[in-house]
Amino acid sequence: MRFMAFIPLLLVAGCGGSPAEENKTAARAASLAEGQWELATEVTAFRTVDQGEPAIDTPQGTRATESVCVPAGSQAPTALFAGPGYECRYDNYYVRNGRVNVTLQCTREGLAGSVPMSVSGDFEDGTLEYDRQMRTVLAGDGDVELTLHVTGRRTGECVPEAEGDNQSNAQTANQAG
């Protein structure tokens, strides 16, 4: 019978979260910080889907670095999640409370078809980490599936674009995806 008296105490003791869990939750930012972001991308998986020559040929292990300006406002530019060279629109956009869950419909010059992408990851004050899944849906052969791992860090205020620069402030060392 004495054992039964301890059951409520055990239940109450099990309800509290550990301080480490509470600190991790507190570190998550409510929204992505505006400013210049440096992104490091690595292709972690590459697979051809049909018999054609790959329309996007960025094999596993390909790395790239780019810089993207995130202005103040409600949504980050699509270049932050899609990478350089793509024209995209958001189908789904959830970037808040430390979580990233985005889907995009993209096109790329020179490709006859679309490149749907999905992005899932996390962010904190000044850092960002996500995985990008993409699969081309082309009119002909050359379809591929890619998974890319992206890590980012805020480097400061946005750098003004140079006159005549129609790119989204992307400086690519070696294009991945």
VEXDREN-2710 file (C-alpha; in Angstrom, 1 decimal):
% VEXDREN-2710
k/r/px/py/pz
1/MET/0.0/0.0/0.0
2/ARG/2.9/2.4/0.7
3/PHE/4.1/1.8/-2.9
4/MET/0.7/3.2/-4.1
5/ALA/1.4/6.5/-2.2
6/PHE/4.6/7.1/-4.3
7/ILE/2.9/6.7/-7.7
8/PRO/1.5/10.3/-7.8
9/LEU/5.0/11.6/-6.8
10/LEU/6.6/9.7/-9.6
11/LEU/4.1/11.1/-12.1
12/VAL/4.7/14.7/-11.0
13/ALA/8.5/14.2/-11.1
14/GLY/8.3/12.9/-14.7
15/CYS/6.4/16.0/-16.0
16/GLY/9.2/18.5/-16.0
17/GLY/11.5/19.0/-19.0
18/SER/15.3/19.0/-18.5
19/PRO/17.1/22.4/-18.5
20/ALA/19.0/21.4/-21.7
21/GLU/15.7/20.9/-23.6
22/GLU/14.4/24.3/-22.4
23/ASN/17.6/26.1/-23.4
24/LYS/17.5/24.5/-26.9
25/THR/13.9/25.7/-27.4
26/ALA/14.8/29.2/-26.1
27/ALA/17.7/29.5/-28.6
28/ARG/15.4/29.1/-31.6
29/ALA/14.6/32.3/-33.3
30/ALA/11.0/33.3/-34.1
31/SER/11.9/34.4/-37.6
32/LEU/14.9/34.3/-39.9
33/ALA/17.1/37.4/-39.4
34/GLU/17.4/39.9/-42.2
35/GLY/20.8/40.5/-43.7
36/GLN/23.5/38.9/-45.8
37/TRP/23.7/35.1/-45.6
38/GLU/26.6/32.9/-46.7
39/LEU/25.4/29.5/-47.7
40/ALA/27.6/26.4/-48.1
41/THR/26.0/23.7/-50.2
42/GLU/27.0/20.0/-50.8
43/VAL/25.3/17.5/-53.0
44/THR/24.8/14.5/-50.7
45/ALA/22.9/12.3/-53.2
46/PHE/22.7/12.3/-57.0
47/ARG/20.7/9.8/-59.1
48/THR/19.7/9.8/-62.8
49/VAL/16.0/9.0/-63.3
50/ASP/16.0/8.1/-67.0
51/GLN/18.4/6.9/-69.7
52/GLY/19.3/10.4/-70.9
53/GLU/22.4/12.4/-70.2
54/PRO/21.7/14.3/-66.9
55/ALA/20.3/17.8/-67.6
56/ILE/21.8/19.0/-64.3
57/ASP/25.1/17.3/-63.8
58/THR/26.3/18.0/-60.2
59/PRO/27.5/14.6/-58.9
60/GLN/27.6/13.7/-55.2
61/GLY/30.2/15.6/-53.3
62/THR/29.9/18.8/-55.4
63/ARG/30.3/21.9/-53.2
64/ALA/29.4/25.5/-53.7
65/THR/29.3/28.7/-51.7
66/GLU/26.9/31.6/-52.4
67/SER/25.7/34.8/-50.7
68/VAL/22.1/35.8/-50.5
69/CYS/20.5/39.0/-49.1
70/VAL/17.4/38.5/-47.0
71/PRO/15.6/41.8/-46.8
72/ALA/13.2/42.8/-44.0
73/GLY/9.8/41.4/-44.8
74/SER/7.6/38.4/-44.5
75/GLN/9.3/36.0/-46.8
76/ALA/12.9/35.2/-47.7
77/PRO/13.8/35.4/-51.4
78/THR/13.5/32.0/-53.1
79/ALA/17.3/32.1/-53.9
80/LEU/17.9/31.4/-50.2
81/PHE/16.3/27.9/-50.6
82/ALA/16.6/27.1/-54.3
83/GLY/20.1/28.3/-55.0
84/PRO/21.4/30.4/-57.9
85/GLY/20.1/30.1/-61.5
86/TYR/16.5/29.2/-60.7
87/GLU/13.3/31.2/-61.1
88/CYS/10.9/30.0/-58.4
89/ARG/7.7/30.6/-56.6
90/TYR/6.6/29.3/-53.3
91/ASP/3.9/26.6/-53.0
92/ASN/4.3/26.3/-49.2
93/TYR/6.3/28.7/-46.9
94/TYR/6.8/28.0/-43.2
95/VAL/9.9/29.7/-41.8
96/ARG/9.3/30.5/-38.1
97/ASN/10.0/29.3/-34.6
98/GLY/13.3/27.8/-35.6
99/ARG/11.8/25.5/-38.4
100/VAL/12.0/25.6/-42.2
101/ASN/9.5/23.8/-44.3
102/VAL/9.3/25.1/-47.8
103/THR/8.2/23.8/-51.2
104/LEU/9.0/25.6/-54.5
105/GLN/8.2/25.2/-58.1
106/CYS/11.2/26.3/-60.2
107/THR/12.4/26.6/-63.7
108/ARG/15.9/27.0/-65.0
109/GLU/17.1/28.6/-68.3
110/GLY/18.0/25.9/-70.8
111/LEU/15.7/23.2/-69.2
112/ALA/12.4/22.4/-70.8
113/GLY/10.3/21.5/-67.8
114/SER/10.1/22.2/-64.1
115/VAL/12.3/21.6/-61.0
116/PRO/10.1/21.1/-57.9
117/MET/12.0/21.4/-54.6
118/SER/11.3/20.8/-51.0
119/VAL/13.3/22.1/-48.1
120/SER/13.3/21.0/-44.5
121/GLY/15.5/22.2/-41.7
122/ASP/16.2/24.5/-38.7
123/PHE/17.5/27.9/-37.9
124/GLU/18.6/29.8/-34.9
125/ASP/19.9/33.4/-34.4
126/GLY/22.4/33.8/-37.2
127/THR/22.6/30.2/-38.4
128/LEU/20.6/28.1/-40.8
129/GLU/20.7/24.4/-41.8
130/TYR/18.5/22.5/-44.2
131/ASP/18.2/19.7/-46.7
132/ARG/16.9/20.4/-50.2
133/GLN/15.3/17.6/-52.2
134/MET/14.8/18.2/-56.0
135/ARG/13.7/16.2/-58.9
136/THR/13.6/17.5/-62.5
137/VAL/10.4/17.0/-64.5
138/LEU/11.6/17.6/-68.0
139/ALA/9.9/17.3/-71.4
140/GLY/12.6/14.9/-72.6
141/ASP/15.3/12.7/-71.2
142/GLY/17.8/13.9/-68.6
143/ASP/15.8/13.9/-65.4
144/VAL/17.7/13.7/-62.1
145/GLU/17.0/13.5/-58.3
146/LEU/19.3/15.5/-56.0
147/THR/19.6/15.9/-52.3
148/LEU/21.7/18.8/-51.1
149/HIS/22.7/19.8/-47.5
150/VAL/23.0/23.5/-46.9
151/THR/24.5/25.3/-43.9
152/GLY/24.3/29.0/-43.6
153/ARG/25.4/31.9/-41.4
154/ARG/24.4/35.5/-41.3
155/THR/27.5/37.6/-42.1
156/GLY/26.1/41.1/-41.6
157/GLU/24.0/43.7/-43.3
158/CYS/23.0/43.2/-47.0
159/VAL/25.6/44.1/-49.5
160/PRO/24.3/46.4/-52.2
161/GLU/24.1/44.8/-55.7
162/ALA/26.5/46.2/-58.3
163/GLU/24.9/48.1/-61.1
164/GLY/23.9/45.9/-64.0
165/ASP/24.0/42.8/-61.7
166/ASN/20.7/41.0/-62.4
167/GLN/21.6/38.1/-60.1
168/SER/20.2/37.9/-56.6
169/ASN/23.5/38.7/-55.0
170/ALA/24.7/35.1/-55.6
171/GLN/28.4/34.5/-55.9
172/THR/29.0/30.9/-56.7
173/ALA/32.4/29.3/-56.4
174/ASN/31.3/26.0/-57.9
175/GLN/27.6/25.6/-58.7
176/ALA/25.8/22.7/-56.8
177/GLY/22.4/21.8/-58.1
END
